[in-house]
Amino acid sequence: MNKTVIITGASSGIGLATAKMLLAKGYTVFGISINDGEGNLPFQNYISDVNDHENVAKILKEIFDKTGRIDAFINNAGYGIAGAISATDPKAIYALVNTNLSAVMSLSALVIEYLKKSKGRIINTSSVGGIIPLPFQAVYSATKAGVEIFSRALANEVKPFGIKVTAVLPGDVNTNFTQNRIMKKDDSDENYAENVKKSIAKVEKDERTGKGPESVAKVIVRQLEKRRPKLKVVVGFWYKCVPFLIRILPVRTINWIVRKLYC
C-alpha cells in the first residue's frame, strides 16, 4: 500500500534528507515549507508558513483529497536564535516559540482527524539541546524541551485512535541550520559579548563537524516503519549517554559541565 507522508521544513536539511529516503522506499511524500530551498525538489512542496493555521488546513485537505490517506506527519520545521536573552527582542522570542513549538501543537491538532483513519504516526523533531539546555540558546532549548513534553502528552491522548507519536532528538548535525541561525549581539558589556561569541563559535564548530542530516533521517524512517516505535529516541551514540547522565548526576553538576563547555 502506497503510504502518504507529510513533512514540514522539507526543503532542506533533515526534512529533505528524510523526504528523499522515504521516496526511495516508495512512499508518497509532500512537503510544507517556507520556500523551495535550492529548488528542483523531487516531491510536491507546498509553500506556507507553518504558523498559517488556515492555509495548512487547506493543504492537508488537498493532500487527503488527492491521495485518499495521510499516514504520517513529521513536524520538522524550525530555526534557531543565538545570543544573550537580554539582547533578544521579545518579537523574535515569540516568533521562534510560534514556529518551533506552537506550530507543532497546532498542526498536530489539525492532522489527527486524518491520522485516525490510517492509525498513523506523528514524528516531532526535538533536540538534545532540549534536555541539555545551552546558554545563549535559551529560547531554542526551551522550545525543543517543549516539543518532547508535548509529544509525550500527545502520545497518551491519541493512543485510543491507534496513532503513535515519537520525539526524535538529534545532537549536532551538519546542515544549513547553522548558517540560518539568527544572531543577537549584546553591546552592553564588551567582556560579556566576547563570552557570547566564544560560546556560539563552539556550538557552530560542533555542528559543522557533526554527521549529515541523513543520520537523523535514517532514525526517523526507522521509527516510522516500526510496529512499536519509541516514544523518544536520541540520535547518535554519544548523545544517547546524555539521558543516562541526567538521571545519575545532580542538576547543579550538569549545569556546571555545560557552563565549562559553553561559557
N, C-alpha and C positions, 0 to 999 in steps of 0.2 A: 504494500500500500504506500503510495507516494505521500509522505508527510510534509506538512507546511510549517515552516519556522519563520518567525519574525524577529529581527534583531535591530535594536536601536543603536545608534552610533556605529552603523555598519560600513561606513565609507572609508575607514582607516583602522589601523592598529588591531587590537584584539577582535573587534567586531568583524572587520574584513577578513582576518585570518580564519575566524570561525565560520563565516559565510562560505568561503572557498572550500573549507574542509567538508562542510555539510553538502555542498553542491557535488563534490567528488563522490559522495556516498549516495547520491540520488535524491536528496531532499529538494523540495521546492522552497526557495529562500526569498524573502522580501526584507528590504531594509527601510528603516525610518531614520533619516539623518539630517543634520542641519545643512549639509551640502553633499556634493558628489565626490569630495576628496580630489583625487587626481584624475577622476573621470574613468571611462571605459570599465565600469563595474559589470561583472558577469551575472547580475541579477537586477530585478527591478527595485530601485531605491526611491522611496517617496521622500521628497524634501519637506521637512517640517521640524519646527522646534518641538521637542518633547513636552514642553510646558503648554503647548497649544492643545488643550484637552479636547475641544470640539473637533479640530482638524484630525487629530489622531483617531478619534472615534469614527469619523468618516472613512479614514484609511482602513481601519480594522474591518469595517462593514464591507468595503470594496474588496478587500482580500478574501474575506469569507464568501462573498457572493461569487467571486471568481473561481475559488478553489473548492468550496464546499466544506472546508475544515481549517482549523488552526490547532496545531498540535503542540506548539511550544512558543513561548515568548521569552526573549532574552533581553533583560534590561541592562544595557551595556553603556549607554551614552553617559558621558561625564567629562569633567575637566578639573583642573586644579588652580588654586591660588597659593602663592608663596609670599612670605613676608610677615612682619610683625603684625599681630592683630590690632595693635594701636595705630597702625598706619593704613588699615584696610577700611575702605568706605563701606558703610552699612549696606548700601545698594549692591555692592559687589558680593557681600556676605549673603544677602537674600537671594541673589541670582544663582550663586553656587549651590545653596541649600535647595533651591527650587529644582535645579537640573539634576543634581546628584542624588537627592533623597525624595523630595516631594513628587517628582515626576515618576519615580519608581513606584511609589504608592498609588498615585492616581492612574497610571497606565495598567498596573496590576489589577486595579479595581475594574477597569474597562474591559480587559481581556478575559476575565474569569467566566463571563457568560458564554464565551466561545469555547473555552477550555473544558467547561463542564461536559460539552457534547463529545469531546475526544478523550476525556480523562487525561488531559495534557500536563505539560510541565511549565513552570516558571523558573528561570535561572537569573539570578541577580548578581552583577559584578560588584563585589565589595573590595576590600584591600587588607593586606596585613597592617597597613597604616591605621586601620580601624581598631585593631587590638593592641598595637604598639603606637600610640599617638605621637606624632612628630612635632617638635617645636617649629614654629614659623610655617606650619601647615595645619594649624589647629582646626580651621573650618573644614578643610578637606577630610582630615582624620575623623572629625565629628560626623560628617555625612556618611562616611563609609562604615563607621560603627553603627549608625542608624540603619543602614541597609541590612546589615547582618541581623540586628534585633528585629527589624520588620519582617525579614524572611522567616525567622523562627516563629514569630507570632502568626504570620500568614499561613505557614505550613499546617498548623492546627486548625485554622479556620476552614481551609479548603479540603482537608482530608476526607470529609464525608462525600465530596464530589469526585474523589479519585484523582485529584490534582496534586502533584508533588512539587515541592519548592526546594531549590538549592541555592545557597550563597557561595560563590566562588571567590576566594581571597588570594589574588596574585601578590607576589612580592615585587621586587624591582624588575621591570620589563622594558626592553629597548624598543620604544615606539615614539611616534611624534607627540605623544602626551607631554614629554619633557619640554619640547620647544614651544608647545602651545600653552604651557602653564603661565598664568598671569602673575607678574612680579609686582610686588608693592614695596616701594623704597621708603625707609624711615630716616628722615634727615634730622631728627630731633637730637640725636647723640651720635657722634662720629664713631665711637668705640662700639656702641650697640649695633650700629649699621654694619660694621665690619663683622661682627658676630653673625648677623643675619646672612650676610654674603657668604661667609665660610660654610655655614650650615647648609644653605641651598646648593652650594657647589658640591658638597659631599653627597647630597641626595642625587643630584644630576649625574655625578660620576658613577654612582651605583646603578642608576637606571641605564646609562649608556653602555655599561659593561654587563648588563643583565641579559637574560635569554630573550629571544624574539617572541613576538605575540603568538606564534604557533604553539609554544609550550603551554600557554593558557588555553588556546583553542582546543588542544587535544583533551584537556581535562573537562572542558565544557561539553564537548561531544561525547566523551565517555560517560559523563553523568546523565546526559540526555538519553543515552541508549541503555542505561542500566535499568533493570526491573525495579530495583530498590536503590535509588540514588541517595547519596549522602545529603544530609541537611546542611552541612558546612564542609567545605574542602579547601585546604590551603595548598597553593601551587608552589612547588619547589622543595627539594629535600631539606635544605637548611631552615627554610621558613616553617616547615612542619614542626620544628622544635620549639617555635615561639609559644604556641598554646600550652605546651608542657611546662616551659619555664615560667609562664604566667601563673600556672597552678601551684608551683612549688616555691616561688620567690615572693617576698613581700612587695607590695606596690611601690613603696619607697625605693627599694633596691632596683626595680625595673626602671623607675623614672631616673634614678642616678645613672644607670648604664646608658640610657638614651641621651641624657644630658652630656655625658662624657663623649659620646659618639657624634652628637649633632649640635652642640653648643660651644 
